[in-house]
Amino acid sequence: MYFVTFSELLGTGGKEIAQQVAKSLNYTFYGEDELMNAAKEMGFLRDVQELDERGPSMMERFFSERPKIHLDRLQSVIFELAKKGDGVFFGRGSQLLLNSFDCALHVLVTGSLERRVQRIMETSKVSKEVAEKIVTRSDHDKGGFFRFAFGQDWLAPHLYDLVLNTDKLSTAAAVRMVLDAAKSDEIKACGVDSVKSLGKLSLQRRVESALLESGIRSPQLFVTVEDLDWVRVYGLVHTQEEKAEVERALKGFKDIKKLTNDLVVSSAVGV
């Protein structure tokens, strides 16, 4: 199986390019609607809705675990979709989540501010002033989202295999370039190990969000997914009750067939 991820600066036509690439390759397209449908099936719709492509405020990050819970669940949804095979992912950090897989081609669609504003004026029927506000707000929000989610600048060139400037490239020309790159010998098919890794990553994110939601947030507590149905928790907790609470929080996971609780109770936790 293979993946193509698309990221775009608003007003560059990246979504249309991504949709045409998916159609040409006969891959499933995963945009906003498809992501929401998958999140609903997994019971994470509210989390994905609340975590838009913008970073949470400083107050939210400081006083609440909710943004981290939402992020873990969003990432779990993307990993679950990737497990299904050939797909084109549009936005939401997919280029970073699937970056370590050689079977993924990462595309950035860019363009000048002037041309982007013009496109927004034409497609949304708004004034130049409003279009400029829309574009600059989008750029700011995406930058904030990536700093929160990954601690990275989403426009860093090394994150992408192909950068398309639609000031000069037509949609058809851009699609042809992506198709040529996607079919190149350098893009290797994902093997069984990659599918297994995606499953483990998805479970890891769901476990982490469940622990946070249960109020378990000890910095000395660690989780590893040893296999697709085997989770190990280890490290230090304050009390025997806290150790038992961790186990209770994870017992409800139907995907966990084996839970190894190697937590050690220590009164020195946090000292």
N, C-alpha and C positions, 0 to 999 in steps of 0.2 A: 504494500500500500504506500501511498505518497500523500504529501500535504503541500499546499501553497498557502502562505499567509500574506494578507494585504494590510498595509497601514497607509493612511492617506492624510494629507493636510486638507482640511475642508475646502471644497471648491475646486478640487482637481479632477473630479470624475472617477475617483478610484473605485467606488462601489460598482459602477457600471462595468469597468474593466474586469473587476473580480468576478462579477456575475457571468460575463461572457466567457471568461477563462474556464469557469466551472462547467458551463454548458458545453464548451468545445472539448473538454477533457472527460465529460460525463462524470464529473465529481459532484458530490453534494456541496451546496453553498450554505455556509453558516454565517448569516448576518444577524442583525438584531432580533428579528422575529423568530428565527430558528433557534437562537440561543435562549430566548424567553420560553419557547415551547419545551426545550430540553430541561430548562431549570424548573419549570412547572412539574414535569414528570418526576423529577428528583426531589421535589418538595422544597426547592430553593428559589422559587420565583421572587418572593419578596426581597431576598438578599440581593439578587442580581438587579432588580429594579432600583433598589436603594443605592447601589454602588454604580453610579454612572461613570463615564470616562472623565472623571475629575477627582482630585484628591480630597479627602475629608479635611475639615478645618482643623486647626491646631487644637481647639477646645475638644472636638470630637475624638481626636487621637489621644489626647491626654486623659480625658475622663471616662472614656468608654472603650470596651473591647469590640463593639459592634462593627466598626469598619473592618477590623481584621477578620472577624467571622464572615462578613459579607465577601471579602476578598478570597478567603479560603474556599468558600462555596462556589464562587464564580470560577475559580481555577479548576475545581473539581469537575464542574460541568464541561469545561473545554477539554479536559483530559478524557472524560467519558465519551465525548463526541469523537475525539481523535481515535479512540479505540475501534471505532466502527470502520475505519479505513478511509480510502480516497476522499479528500475533502479540501475545500477552499474556505479558509477562515478570514473573516473581515473584522479587523480591529480587536479591541478588548485585551491587548497584550499577548495575543496568540504568537506573535513573532518571537517573544522571549520565552514563553512557556514551552514552545516546540523547538527552541533554538539548538538544543543538543542532539537533535535527530537529523542524521544525514539525509533522510528521505524527505526533508522539508525545504522548500524554496521560499525565501522571504523577500517580499517586494514592498518598496516604499514608493508611493505616488506623490509627487511634489509639483510645485509650480510657484510663480511669482505672486506676491501679495496682490498686485494690480489685476492680474488675470483671474485670480481666485475671487476677488471682490466682484469683478464683472460677471462671472458665472453665477454667483449668488444673487446678484441683481436680476439676472435674466430668469433664473429658475424659480426664485421665490417672489419675484415682482415687488422688490423693495427698493428704497432709495440707496444711494451710495453710502450715506452716513450709517444707515441701519446695517447694510451688508458688511461694512468695515467692522462694526461692533460685533456682528455675528462671528466673523472670521477670527478676530483677535481673541474673543471670549473662548472660542473652540480651541485655539492654540494654547491659551493659558490653562484651560481645564485639562487638556490631554497631558500637558507637561506636569501638572500637579498630580494627576492619576499615576503616571509612570514613576514619579519620584516616590510616591507613597507605596506603590505596589512592588516596585523592583529596585528603587534607589538608583535609577538610571535616566539618562537623557534619551528619550525615545527617538530622537533624530540622529543619534550617533551612527555614522556610516557603517561601522563594523557589524551592526545588527542585521544588515540587509545584504542579500546577494545581488539584487537588482534595484536600481533607482531610476524611476521614469519621470521625466519632466513633461507634463502635458501642455506646457506653453507651446511646445514644438511638435509633440507627438499627437497624432489623432488617436481616438479610442481603438480603431482597428489596428493601427501600427503598434500600439502598446500591447494589445492582446497578442499579436504575432510574436513579439519579443518575449513575452512571458511564456508562451507555448513552446518556443524554441528552447528556452532555458529549462523549463520543466521536463522536457523530453531528453535533455542531454544525458550523456553517460555518467556525468559526475553526480547526478541526483540518484542515489541508490535506493532501492526499495527497502521499506521497513520489514525487518524479519520478526519472528516470534518473540524474540527478546525485547524488541521495541514495544510490542503490544503489551507484554507483561509489565514493562516499565511504566507505561501509561496507566495501567490498572493500579499499580502500586502508588503512583503519584496521586491519583484520584482519591484512593482510600486514605492516604496520608493527610490530604487537605481536609477530608471530611472528619477524620478523627481529631485533628487539631481544632477545628471549629466546634466540635461537640464538647471538647474539654473546656474551651473558653466559655461557651454558653452555659456550662455547668458551674462556672465560677472558679475553675481550676486553672491557675495561671502561674504556678511556681516556676521561677527561672532555673531551678535545679531539676525539673522534671523533663524527661526526653521520651520521644516516641520514634520507633522505627517500624516500618512495614517489612517484615522478613520475607513474606510471600503474599500472594494475592488474597489469602484468607487468614494470614497469621500476623498479628500485631504484638509487638513487645513494648512495654513501658518500663522505664528504669530511671534511676536517679534518687533524689531525696525528697521526702515530704515531712511535715511537722508531726503528724499523728497517724495512728492506725486507722482512724475514721477517714482521714483524707486519702489514705491508700485505698480503702474500701470504696470511697466515693469515685475514684478514678475508674475502678473496675465496674461500678454501677453505670457510669456514664457511657461505657463502651459495650456493655452487655447487650444493648438493644440493637446493635449493628448486625443485620442479617448476613453481611458479607464477611464478618469475622467469625471464623470457625474455631480458631485457636487464639487465646489471649494469654500472654505470658506477663505476669505482673512481678517485676524484679525490683520494685520500689523499696527503698530502705527508710525506715522511720528514724529520724534523728532530730533531737531538740536543738541541734546546732544549725539547722537550716536558716539561712538568711543572715547568719552572724558573719 
